[in-house]
Amino acid sequence: MTATGNPRAERLRTIMVEEGLDAVVLSHPHDVRYATGYHSILERWGQMEAMAAAIVYADPAKPLTLVIPEANLGLVAVLNRDGDACTFGEIRTFDMLNFCEVSRYIDPDRPVTQLGRDAGELMPAIAGRCQPDVTAAIAVALADHGMAGKAIGFDEHRVSARIAAAVPHDYRDILDLMMRARVVKTAEELTRYRKVGLLADQIIAYAGSLLHEGADWNDVQARICDFMVRHAVIPVDEGAMLFGGAYEADEFIPDLFRTRGNRTLRRGDIVILETQGIHDGFWVDINRTAMIGPPSDAYRRQHDILRDAFLKMVDHLRPGVSTASLPQIGYDYLKAHGVATPEKLLVVAHGIGLMPLEIPLPYPAAGLAGVKQGFIMEENMLISLDSLYFGAKLGPCHMENVYAITAQGPEPMYAAPLELIEAPATRELTDA
């Protein structure tokens, strides 16, 4: 398969041509998965060293190259068992420790399995000999396709430095290029995210159902993690949710919100429910506010004002609009409706994908410029609108949704209501 057979690789190739690049070498797990669909448990080990790579050429006649450990050929067969989840034009292999060496020996007592047959069908796609490491395999592939002396982009400078002697090249850093490519989604990616949205709705509803006076927060977190895993969502860590609430001396400390769940939930606690997980290569990013027991009229009014401000901002999620304009819209609405300290409203609009923050600005994009400068929204972007009010008098109110940007207006990916979640309170537990 050439780059033109994969919509994501084709988008990347178009931008490469605009930037005068002959090839890009991707070795960060996010980029490899974006270009080819390849992923494995190895990437979740958090190794500093690349465990796979992909090469995209500007010339559409050249093959989309996947570089993987030879022992992982069976994994590619598994990924593609139900369709072309992992796409490539050729495969380059390398040895990973001695796993591949051992796997080459045929066990005479083991019959040929369907997996073995499926992996065997990949043999015609394998080019060249198995190389001793990932950079050697990359260098051989680039040399074979005439890339010596060409402009080559890398998402990891070490790879460029390592292969420079074997394949001299004009080095380019492509972090910004990759962000620009990934932030606009293909039709296939939008379809996949609609399925993510259905799961996110289920997770947030389940999380809300677990809340009640006397509930142990650690148990709530563990049960949410279990629910996510059983629905093919990988929790980002053991927490599964961010949490905010009332603490000793009734002080609210957000701590983004990884606070210790060292007591049971009490009447009047405010709980911020935000899932933290990945499904099918996409980040689940939904945020709702819950209160243990009935809220005061003042708090309910504050929450409703924030909700209406949120919807005002949603109305501006359209192609050609800058994300930098959104915080002022929310601020003005809160101020006009008498919310104390509207300056405590935190609004962030960002792209979303395998990473929770995809901001198409020059590196580093996660500084103040990510909000103050912002970026112009384009059709088919997935934008997460994150609205968090940290006002201390009544307590926080938070909400977040993901929207597809279309010419007709924003398409919500989540259907969960933006209303305050009211968890039951039990007076007996409070008195105890």
C-alpha positions, 0 to 999 in steps of 0.5 A: 500500500502506498501513502495514497491508500491511507487517508491519514498518511495521504494528509501527512504526505500533502503537508510534506510536499508543502513543506518541501520534505522528501520523507518523514521518519516517525518513531514516537508511538503516537505518530506511528499509530497515526500514520499506520495504525500500528500499536503494541503493548511495547509502547505502553512500557514507556521505554525511552527507545523507539519500539517501532517506526514508520516512514512516509515518502512524499513520492506517492509511488513509494511505499508506506513503510512500517518498521517493527520487531520481527517477532511482532509480525504475528501482532500485525496479523492480529490487528488486521484480523477484522479489517485493515487496522494496520496499513503499510506498503512494506515492512522492515524488521529488526531484532528486539533483544533475543525475542526475534532470534528465538522465535525463528526456531520452528517447534516441531511439536507445535502444529501450524495455527491460523495465526501462523498462516495469517502471519505468513501471508505478510511475508511478501510485504517484508523488504530486506533482511532483518536488521540488528536494531530499529535505526539500522532498519530505518537507515536501510529502508531510506537508502533503498528508496534513494533518500541519501541527500534528501530533506527528511523530517524526524519526530526524534532527533536521536534517530536522525543523528544515529543514521546520519553516517549511513544516510546523509540527509537534510534534517528537519524537526516535524513536531509542529508538522505532525500536530498540524496533520493530526488535529484535522480528522479524516472521515474514518477518524470521526466515525471512530470518535462517535463510538468513543462518545457513546462509551464516554456517555456510559462511563460518566453515567456509571460514575455518577451512579456510584456516588452517594453519601458515605461512598469511599472514593478509592472504591469509586475509582476502582469500580470506574477503572473496572468498568472502563477496562470491561468496555475496552477503554484503557485507564490512563492510570489507577485513578480513572477520574479526576476529583475535586471536593470539600476537604479539611476546613472546607477548603477546596484545593483543585490540585488538577484534581489528583487529591487523595481519596482518604475519606468517605464522601460527605453531604455537600461534597462537590465531585468533579467527574472526568474520565481519563482513558483511551479507546481505539486510539482516541482520548476520552474527555468528558467532564461533569459536576456532581454534588452529594446531597441536594445543592443549595439554590445559589449553587444550582444557579451558579452551575446553570449560569456556567452551563449557559456560558458554556453553550454560548461558547459552543455556538462559536465552535465553527470553521474560521473562528479562533479558539482565543475568542472563547474565554472572553465569551464565557467571562462576559456571560458570568460577569453579566449574570453576577457570578462572583470572581468571573476571573476564576473561569478557566476555558481551554479549547484544544484538539483531541486525539491519542493525546488529550491536548493537540494544539496546532501552534509552534512548540511549545504550544502548552504555554500561555499561547495555547489559550491567549493566541489560540488557533483557527478552527478548521472543518473536521477538527475535533475540539474539546471545550473545557470550562472550569470555574474555580470560584471558592464561595460556592465551590467549583463547577466544571463541564467539558465536551468534544465537538466535531467542527462542521460548516453547519455547526458543532456536532457533539460527540457526547450526549450526556446532559450538562446538568448537575448530577445530584447524588443521594445523601443519607442523613443516618450516615452523616450523623454517624 
